[in-house]
C-alpha cells in the first residue's frame, strides 16, 4: 500500500469476494517522521501454545499509545504434542497441532495456523502492527547456520528444513520477502528518535554453539584455558560478516537519538562461577559460601576455598556469551560512533536488565531482555530454589546484571523519548488460566549521552 501519512492510525480489513466473508477490523499505525516525541513498543518472545495462555498478548493489546509490537522470536515451537512444556496442554485445551514435530511444509503451516487461532494473539494482531524476527523454534531448537540441536539425520536435509521454516514464517508473519527470504535484517526509523535495527542472530551467519561439557575432563576437571580461547576466537560469528557490516553501516548512518537492536539472544555478559555453571553446586549454595567467606572465613574447608577460587565463566553459550569477539565488534562500533545503544533480547524465558560493558570495562549501552509469553523459566529448571533468593543471588554474582526475574511470564514495555529510554517489565499472574492480573515488576531507564550509559531506577 502506498500514499499513507506518517504517524497515523489506520483501520483495515480483508474481504474474500467469492466467499462473501470479511475479516474483523484491524488497526495499525504508520511510522512517525521528523522529531517524534515518543515511541512506545511492546516486546515479546517465546510464546509457547501448549505451555499456557497468551495473557501477555491480551494485556499488551489493551495498552494505550503503542506504536508497535516487537516479537523477538520463538513465535511458535516446533516440538511434537508430547514435547517440551506440554504437561498441562490437554487440560488447557491447547494440545499442539499437528501431533508430530514440524519437518514438512504442511507441518509448519498447520502449526502457524493453530497459533493464529489463539484469541489473545488475534487481539494483539488487531490492535497494533507487529515487527518480528525469528529465533530458533520457528525452525528447530538451538538452530545455527548449518544445523540445530533438534535436527537429526533421520529428519532430512537441514538446508531444506530451514528453507521450509523460513518460507512458512514469511507466509504467516507481516514481512516483506526480499530476493533472499533468509535475509531478514532491516531497519525501521521512528523519525529521528529511534532507529530500530532488526537482526538475525540465528540462521544467517551463526557458527555452531560451543558445548561446555566438552571442556570437562576426567574427575570433573575443567579446561578453562582452552574454553576461554575458543569462546574468544576472533573468527567466531553470530551475525555473519555480511550482516555485521550492514549493522555497522546503519549505526554509522543513523543519527537517531536511540539505536535499538531488536534481536534474539542475551548480549549481557553473564559470567557465573565455574562450579555453578558446571552444576557442581547450586546458585543458592554458592551464595551461602560467599556469605560464609565474609562472616566466618576461618571455617571454610579446603574444598570450599577451591570452589570460591574458581574463575567465573559464561554459562549460556547459545547467547552472545558464546561469541565474545562478535559482541566486542558490535559494542565497539556503538562506542566509537558515540551512539546510545539499547539492546532488546528474548530467548531465555526470564527477565533481565544488563549494563553492556566491553572487555576493557567501557560502558557501551544497556540491554532490556523480555520474559517469555508462556514458556517456562528458571523456576521449572530449578524447582527447589526460592525464585526471589535465586534471582537475588544471580544479581549479586553477576556485576553488569542490574535486574533479574526468573519465575514470571510477561513482556516488556519500552518507551523512548528524547530524555530517556525506559523499560517496564510487565508480568501476568498466571498462564494457566485466561483469568489473570498483570503488574509492572520493575522499571529501569537509561539516559542519552556517554555519561548516561547505565540502567538507573
Ligand atoms: Fe524460547
Boltz pocket constraint, residues with backbone or C-beta under 6 A from the ligand:
constraints:
  - pocket:
      binder: B
      contacts: [[A, 45], [A, 46], [A, 73], [A, 74], [A, 137], [A, 347], [A, 348], [A, 349], [A, 375]]
      max_distance: 6.0
